[in-house]
Amino acid sequence: MIFESFFSAHSTVLWATFGIAFILGAVVHKTNFCTMGAVSDMVNIGDSGRIRAWLFAIAVAMIGVAVMEATGVASMDSTLPPYRGSTLVWGEYILGGLMFGVGMTMGSGCANKTLIRMGGGNLKSIIVFSVIAVIAFYMLNPFPDSDQTLFSLLFEPWTRATVDGEITSPLTASLSTKQDLGSLFGPLLSMDTATARLWIGAVLGGLLVLFAIKSSDFRGSFDNILGGLVVGAAVLGIWYVTAHLVNIDADGESMSWSQYASAENWDLNEDDSDTRPRDAGVQSLTFINPTGQAMRLVYKDFDFAYLTVGLVALFGVIVGSFFWALISRSFRFEWFVDIKDFLNHVLGGTLMGFGGVLALGCTIGQGITGVSTLALGSFMALASIVFGSAMTMKIQYYKMVYEDEATFFRSFVTALADFRLLPGGMRRLEAI
């Protein structure tokens, strides 16, 4: 699609994103697609249906990205956020993933689930959303009258420590290539990077599809199939929209929407203020940074230049969920049971805000969108999120069953033994 002006192109990108996110919100609400719920089903009752739906979504996105790149439709080499960057901040991926996994369990769901619950009338999720917004905003933006952010104060000095401009922190690795599996393993497979990405994406995606459909828990549930398919397709859809759908005819030369947005010869408006939109680049679904962007939009008096793809996707999910809640008559208000419930959700939102920014995304942003690019850091973040969530569930379960006998330490050690990370003889509580 060719447009004569950037703003008409930008509007098309935003409306297309909103439409995809609206469908996503309605379908996720309808199917109860939920990462935390999937981990809970697997850990507590051994039901793998929803975890396979999640893996199916990953497979759809991964195979789709492999095909899009192989056919020249899109390139994921320069994205927002930079999933394939050559700087592997593995310490942040793991720490952030663990924090996010713990947080989403305490906050009754990940960032995407928080939006779904907001659309369904859950007032608790509005509190969680607000806490995430504040933390995510100040992790990336300086405090008033300061040049310091939460990230620069609390994490950067030790996760990205530098000497004379060179990163010296052992928690960060500077790679000679991009960090995606195609770039890393292409030479070992005697393939160029593009070919390696295609084969690795197709094979991994195919194995995930086979793993998903092998289970009757997955095959027997239309909702699991629909949820996984739509979530994966939504990630692909927004990749396509931001990377390929829209072009601008600038002085007789066709430029992509993202290329034009970052062009050096950007036109200023009549009062010479920069009207360049923010965060306009190749990207797809992620929800932690956009939640912080919601706070930025308020600060900027709802300036159109600060209305981003991520923000529009966030609003689309909420509206789509609200739509399904109305037609299914499931909309209902819900508030905290007691002060402990309130504090748990506030702590959960805080950990998701910190963890989601550190890990460069959430269960959707890293777990599906990032993994679809085959980025090594995305796999690290995904594994850490799942582990953090599963450990938290185990600890909560032991403390609920054994009450005073189950201290945090005893529950933690027993949970590690359950996951076979410690010898069974070290468990402090009887297995449940």
N, C-alpha and C positions, 0 to 999 in steps of 0.2 A: 504494500500500500504506500503510495507516494503522496506526501503533503507539501504544500507550499510554505507553510509556517510551522515553527516548532510547537507552538502552543496548541494548534489543532492536532498535531501528532501526539503531543503529551497527553492531551485529553483522551485521545483514543486508547493509548496505553493504559491510562488509569481506569477508564470505563471497562475495558476488556479484563483488566485485573480484578475489578470489583465483581464483574459477572462470574468469573471463575471462582473467586473466593465465596461468593454468595452460594453457589452450588455446593462448594465444599462444606460450608457451614451447615447447610440443610442436610446433606447426606451424612456428615459426621454425627450430627445430633440424632438422626434417624437410626443409624447403625450402631451407635455407641462405640465408635472407633476411638480408642483411648489407649495411649501408651502405658500410663500407670495402671490402668485396668488390665491391660494385657499382661504386664509383669505380675500383678497381683493374682490373676487367674492361674498363671504358671507356677508361682511360688507357693500359693496357699492351697489350691485344689487340683493342681496338675492338669488344668485345661489349657491346651495350646492353641485354641481357635483364634483368639484375638492377637496373640503374638505372631501367628502365621499370617494373619491379615496385614499386620504391620510389615512383616518381611515381604509380603506380596506387593505392598505399596512401594517398598524400596526397589524390588525387582522391576516393576513397571517403569519407575523413574530412571533406574540405571540403564536398562535396555534402551529406553527412549533416548537418553542423552547420547549413548554410544552410536545410535543410528543417526541422530541429528548431526553429530560431529563428523561422522564418516561421510555423510552426504553433503557436507558443507552448509547445512542450514544454520548452524550455530557453532560458536566456539565458547568453551567455558574456561579459557585460559586467563581471562581478566574479568573477574566477577565481583559483585558486592554481596557479601564480604569476599575477600580473596582466598577462596578455598584451596587453590592450588599454589599458593605462594611458596617460594623457596625457603622461607624462614619457618621452620617447624617448631612452634612454641609448645612442645609436647607437655611440659609441666602445666601450662595453662589449660590445655585441652583436658588433661586428666583431672586436675584439681577442680576446674570449672564443671566438668561433667559430673564428678562426685557430688559437688555442692548442688548442682541442678537436680540430680536424682534424688537426693535427700529432700530438697525443697519441694519438688513436685509431689512427693509422697505426703509431706506434712501439709501442703496446701491443697490437697484433694484433686490434684491433676496438674499436667504440664501447662505451658502457656496457651497452647491451642485449646485444651480442655477448659481452661479458665474463660476464654472467649465464648466457647460453646455454652458454658454454664451461665455466663452473663446474659446471653441471648435468651436463655430459658427462664430468666427471672431470679437467678441465684445472687443475692445481695452480698454474700460472703466473697464471691469471686470479684466483685467490684473493689473490695478492699485489697484483695491479692493483686489485682491489676494495678491499682494505685501505688502499692508498695513497689512492685516491679518497675513501674514507670519512673519513680523517683530514683531508685538505685541505678537502673540502666542509664538514665539521663546523665547523672553525675559521675558514672563510671567513664563516660565518654566526653562530657562537657565540663568546663571549669566551674568552680563555685563562683558566686558573684564577687566581683572585685578581686579575682585571684586567677592564677594560671594553673592551678592544681586541680586535678580530678581525683575521684576515689581510686581510680586505677593507678595514677602516678604516685599517690600517697601510700597505698596499701600493697600493691603488687609489683609494679614495674621495677623498683629498686632491686628485687631479688629474682624475679622471673625473667627479666631482660637486662640484667646488669651489664654495663659497658665500661670499657677502658679505652680511651682515645678513639671513641666511635666504634670500636669493635665489641660485639656481644661476647661477654665472658661467662655468662650464667650457664651452668651445666643443664639447666632446664630448657634451654633453647638451642636448637641445632640449625646451622646455616648449611643448606644443601647446595650441591652443584647443579641440580636440576629442579624442576617443579616437583611438588610432593605427591602428585597423583601416581597411582600404581602403574599406569602406562609409561610415564616418564622414568620411574624408578626401575621397572623390570623389563622395559623394552629391550635394552642392550643384552640382558641375560637371555632373552627369548629370541635374540637375533632378529628383532623387528624394529621398525621405526616407531616413534611415539604414537602416531595416529593409528597405525595398525594394531599396536599393543593395546591401546585404549579400547578399540573396537572389540577385539577378542576377549580381553579381560572383562569388559563390561557385559558382553553377551554371555560369556560362560558363567560368571558369577550370578548374573541376573537369572539365567536359565536354571542354575542350581537352586536358587531361592524359590523360583516358581515351582519346581519339582518338589522341594521340601514342603511348600505350603499345601499343594494339592494332594500330597501323599496322605494327609491326615483327614479322617472323617469329621473331626471337630471343625475343620475349616470348610471342607467340601459340603458338609451338611447344613451350613448356615449361609443363606443368601446375603444376610447383612454383612458377614465377614468378607465375602467376595466383593460385594458392592463397595464397602468401605475402603478396602485395600485398593481396588481398581480406581476409584474416584480420587483418592488422596494422591496416588502416584501420578494419575493423569493431570491433576491440578498443578502439581509441581512442574510437570512437563509443559503444560499449557502456558504458565507464566514465564518459564525459560524461553519458550517460543515467542511470546509476545514481546519481551524485552530485548531479545537478541535478533529477531528476524522480521516480525510482522510489519513494523512501521519504519518508513524511510522519509527523509526530508530532501526536497530538491533545492539545494543551496547553491545558487549561482551556476545552475546547470550541472551540478555534481550531486549525485545521490549519496546521501550519508545516512547511516542508521541513526535511530533515535538516541541511542547511548553515545555514539560518536559525536553527534551534533551537540549534545548537551555538554560535552567536555571540550568542545573546540575552542581554541584560543581566540578566534575572531568573533566571539559571542557578542551580539548586539546589545547595547544598553538602551534602556527606555528614555523617555524625554527628560527626566530629571537626573539622568546619568547614574542611576542606581542599578546595581547588578541584578537582573531578573533571572539569572541562571537558576534552574530548579536544583534542589538538593538531591543527592543520592540517585541520580539518573544513570543507570548502567545496567549491564546484563545481570540479572538476578532472578530469584524465585522465592518461594515461601520461606519465611523465617519470622519469628514473632517477638523476640526479646528486644532487639534494637528498635524495631518499629513501635513497641510499647513506650520506650523512652522518647521516640520521635513524637508521640502524641503529646507529651509534656512540652517538647520544643515548639510544636505547632501552637499551643496555647500561649507560650511566651511571645511568639511572633505574631500574635493577633490574627491567627488563622490565615496568614499570607499564603496564597496559592503556590508560591515557589517552594514552600515547605511541605506541600502535600505530596508524599512520596508513594511509590509502589507498595512498600511495606505497610504504610499507614492505611492505604485504600484496601489492601488485602485484609488487614486486621478488622476494619469496619465491615467489609463484606462478609467475613465469617460470622460476626456478631449478628448482622441483619439476617443472614441466611438461617442461622440457628433460631432466631426469633420467629422467622417465618414458619419454620417447621414446628416450633413449639405451639404456635397459634393453630395451625391446621390439624395438628395431632392432639390438641387440647391438653398438652403436657406443661404449659406455662404455669409456673407457680413461684411465689416468693419464698425464699429460704434465708434464714438468719442464723447466727451462731447459737449453739446450744448453751454455752457458758463461757466464762472468761478464758478457760484453758483452750477451748476450741478457737477462740479469737486469737490468742497468742500463738497457737500452732500455725494458723494460717498466715499471720503476719511474718513469723519466722520463715515459713515456707516461701512466701513471696520475696523476702529479703535474700534468701539463698538462691532462688531462681534468678533474681536480678543480677547478683554478683556472678553466679555460675554461668548463666547464659551468655553474658558478655565475655567472660574469660574463655569459655569453650567455643566462642564464635557462633553460638546458635543453640537451639533447643532440640527437643525430640523430633521436630519437623525440620527446623533450620539446618541442623547437623545430621540428625538421624535419617533423613530422607533426602533433602535437597543437597546437603554437602556430600553424603555418601554417593549420590548419583554421579558426582564428578570424579569418583574414585580417589578422593583426597585422603591421604593417610591420617591426617589430623582428625578428619570427620569420623573415621572408624574408631580412633582412640576416644574421642568425645562420646560417641554412641555407646561403646562398651562401658565407659565410666558412668554414664547416666544410668544404664540398666543395672550395673552393680550397686551403685549408690542407692537406687530405689529398692532393689531386692533386699539389701542389707537392712535398710530402714524398716521395711515391712516385717522382716524376721524379728528384729529387736522389739518392735511394737507388739508383735504377736506374743512373744515370750513374756514380755512385761504384763500384758493383759491376762495371760493364763496363770502365771505364777505370782503376780502382784508383787508384794514386798520382797519375796525371795529373789526375784529377778532384778538385780541391780543392772545398771547399764553395762558394766564391765562383764558380768556373767552372761548377759544376753548377747553381747557383742562377740565374745569368745565362742559361745555356743553356735551363733549364726555362722561364724567362720568355719566351724567344724561341720556344720550342715552343708556348706558349699565345698567341703573337702579342701579348704585352704589351711586347715590345721588338722592334726591327727584326731581321730574320734575320741581317744582317751583324754583329750584336753577339754572336752565339753564340760560345762559347769551346770547344765540343766538337762533333764531328760528330754529326748526328742519328742516332738508333738506329732 
